[in-house]
Amino acid sequence: MIVRKKVIRYLPILTNLLRSILTPSLSLMLSFVIVNYFSKSLWGNFIEIQLYFFVALILSDWGTKTYLQKAFSITPKNMIKIWQEQLLARTPLVILSLLTLVILVNYENTILLIFWYIAAFIYNSFLSILFYNRNYLFLISIELFSFLLLNLLLLTGNKNLTLDHFILFYTIHILLKALCVSIKYKTFLKFTTFEFHLSNLKFGLPFFLISITGFLHSKIDIYVFAFFYDKIALGEYQIVSSFFIFSQSVITILLLPYIKNIYRLNTEAIKKIRFNISFLGLLVNTFVIYAIALILKTYFNIYLTSFELFLGFFIGYPSYLYSIKVFELFKHNKEKKVVIVSIIGLSLNLILSLTFSFYNFKILGCLLANAITQIVTMIIYFLPLTYEEYSKEYK
């Protein structure tokens, strides 16, 4: 009985942990399939289009994934109504994002782009419900099943895979995920009214700002790289960058099961945890960087120099120092500082990436820009940005 209670208690935590690891892992596995069975240029062409999709989907999401989980907790009886209101309020953003995609993306098959985007939007819209209900096993199941289908389509088709066929297969796998969540939560699609209240967008605005600045903070170098270099180089750098971004997220994944406890701890206890994590991070991040170098060399035929791996270490390690600080800021409703720091980091990364790319530093330049940005970001998080913060920290 005791064992069963512990399993029931910890299963959602463990499955959420697995889900957090699964998403970036599947993306890296897909890159492995495309690069090894087809070509790096095909992966680079796909990534160039996907970069536009990332921004378009963040815009149409408008921070509601995070906001809705908070709103559901406050008034769980009105879940369906709240979700529907937010969905309808985002309709103009969906239209704007879709039009922007069609105009900006250099790809002739507009119908495929539209289906891809709508399927991804529908799937993302249901994630707040899945997270709130902690349906992680269901989420993991559809992610794995759809990914398996995608690989079957890729590997049983023509060896000379074209970009059109790749995007078609990718869209089918997204459509499958959207269909699965729509069926499971079909009650949320039974609208009693179709009133549009754009004022509802104000609730998700703070979370949107955190989301878009955080995303660009970690991805702006890839956008710069895509502007300066060819598709093969872009495909390679995206893979390298994805591994180092994953190294940044390791500490967040490890802390995920304990976030509620962190919110309850006093300042001294949190400082002690932060001190211990800083030493743990040295060991964990060193192992992660070694593993990344081995995987890149063995499975992707990408060889990084010792200096590039050294920079990779400093891309990942600062997050071990400031991740707890970010949770502290959320605890005290200081999301504004997180946005400010993200904007500063984004701006610095953009300037450095542009400068180094202009002088043709290639992968080394963007890694250097990332490492410097992460170190500066870490320093800023521990600096007081207002007189009130200075008074609390140093007086």
C-alpha positions, 0 to 999 in steps of 0.5 A, spaced: 500 500 500 505 504 501 509 503 495 503 504 491 501 511 494 509 513 493 508 510 485 501 514 485 505 520 488 511 520 484 509 518 477 506 525 474 513 528 476 517 522 473 513 522 467 513 530 466 521 529 467 521 524 461 516 529 457 521 534 458 527 530 456 523 527 450 521 533 446 529 536 445 531 528 444 526 527 438 528 533 435 535 531 435 534 524 433 530 527 427 536 531 425 540 524 425 535 521 421 535 526 416 543 528 416 545 520 415 540 517 411 539 523 406 543 530 407 545 536 411 543 541 406 536 538 406 536 539 414 538 546 413 533 547 408 528 545 413 531 548 419 530 555 415 523 554 414 522 552 421 525 558 424 519 562 421 514 557 424 517 558 431 516 565 432 509 565 428 507 559 433 510 563 439 506 569 437 499 566 436 500 562 443 501 569 446 503 566 453 497 563 454 500 556 455 503 558 462 497 563 463 491 558 462 495 553 467 495 559 472 487 561 470 485 553 471 488 553 478 484 559 480 477 557 477 477 550 475 470 549 474 470 554 468 476 551 464 472 550 458 470 557 458 476 560 459 480 556 454 475 557 449 475 565 450 483 565 449 482 561 443 477 566 440 481 572 442 488 569 439 484 568 432 487 575 429 494 573 431 493 566 428 491 570 421 497 575 422 502 569 423 499 565 417 499 571 412 506 573 415 509 566 414 506 565 407 509 572 405 516 571 408 517 564 407 521 562 401 517 556 399 512 555 393 507 549 397 503 554 400 498 549 402 503 545 406 505 551 410 498 552 412 496 545 414 503 545 418 501 551 421 494 550 423 496 543 426 501 545 430 497 551 433 491 546 434 496 541 438 500 547 442 493 550 444 491 543 448 498 543 451 495 547 457 490 542 458 494 536 458 499 540 463 494 542 468 491 535 468 498 532 468 496 527 462 504 526 461 503 519 459 498 520 454 503 526 451 509 522 451 505 516 447 502 521 442 509 524 441 512 517 440 507 514 436 507 520 431 515 520 431 515 513 429 510 514 424 514 520 421 520 515 421 516 510 417 514 515 412 521 517 411 525 511 411 520 507 407 520 512 401 524 514 396 532 515 398 532 521 394 527 525 399 525 532 397 524 538 401 516 537 399 516 530 401 519 531 408 515 537 409 509 533 407 511 527 412 512 532 418 506 535 417 502 529 417 505 527 424 503 534 427 496 533 424 496 526 427 498 529 434 493 535 433 487 530 432 489 525 438 488 531 443 482 534 439 479 527 440 481 526 447 478 533 449 473 534 444 468 537 450 473 543 449 471 544 442 463 545 443 463 552 443 456 555 445 458 562 443 463 565 438 464 572 441 471 575 440 474 579 446 481 582 444 481 584 451 483 577 453 490 578 450 492 582 456 492 576 461 497 572 456 502 578 455 507 578 460 508 570 459 508 572 451 514 577 453 518 572 457 517 566 452 519 570 446 525 574 449 527 567 452 526 564 445 530 569 441 535 569 447 537 562 446 536 562 438 538 569 435 544 566 433 541 561 429 537 566 425 544 570 424 547 564 422 542 562 417 543 569 414 550 569 413 551 561 411 549 556 406 544 550 408 549 545 409 553 550 414 546 552 417 544 544 418 550 543 422 550 549 426 543 548 428 545 541 430 551 543 435 546 549 437 541 544 439 546 540 443 548 546 447 541 549 448 540 542 451 546 542 456 543 549 458 536 545 460 539 540 464 539 543 470 532 546 469 530 538 468 533 536 474 530 541 478 523 540 475 520 535 480 522 540 486 520 547 483 514 547 488 519 546 494 523 551 492 517 556 492 516 554 499 523 555 502 526 561 505 532 565 502 538 562 506 535 555 504 535 557 497 542 560 497 545 554 500 542 550 494 544 554 489 551 554 492 551 546 492 548 546 485 554 550 482 559 545 484 554 539 482 554 543 475 561 543 474 561 535 474 555 534 470 556 539 465 563 537 464 560 530 463 555 533 458 560 537 454 564 530 453 558 526 451 556 532 446 563 531 443 562 524 442 555 524 439 557 529 434 563 526 432 560 519 432 553 520 429 553 526 425 561 527 423 561 534 426 568 535 429 569 541 434 575 543 436 577 543 444 576 551 444 569 550 441 568 545 446 571 550 452 566 555 449 560 550 449 562 549 457 560 556 458 554 556 454 551 551 459 554 552 466 552 559 467 544 556 467 546 552 473 548 558 477 542 563 475 536 558 474 534 558 482 535 565 481 529 565 476 525 561 480 526 566 486 524 572 481 517 568 479 516 566 487 516 574 488 512 576 482 518 579 479 517 576 472 519 583 469 526 582 471 526 576 467 524 579 461 529 585 462 535 580 463 532 576 457 532 583 452 539 585 454 542 578 453 538 577 446 541 584 444 548 582 446 547 575 443 545 579 436 550 584 436 556 579 437 553 574 433 552 579 427 559 582 428 563 575 428 559 572 422 560 578 419 568 577 420 566 570 417 568 566 424 562 561 422 561 556 428 566 559 432 563 566 432 556 564 434 559 559 440 563 565 442 557 570 442 553 565 446 558 563 451 559 571 452 552 572 453 551 566 458 556 569 462 553 576 462 546 574 463 548 570 469 552 576 472 546 581 471 541 576 474 545 577 481 546 584 480 540 589 483 536 593 477 533 597 482 534 601 488 529 597 492 533 590 490 540 594 492 537 595 499 535 588 500 541 585 497 546 589 500 543 593 506 
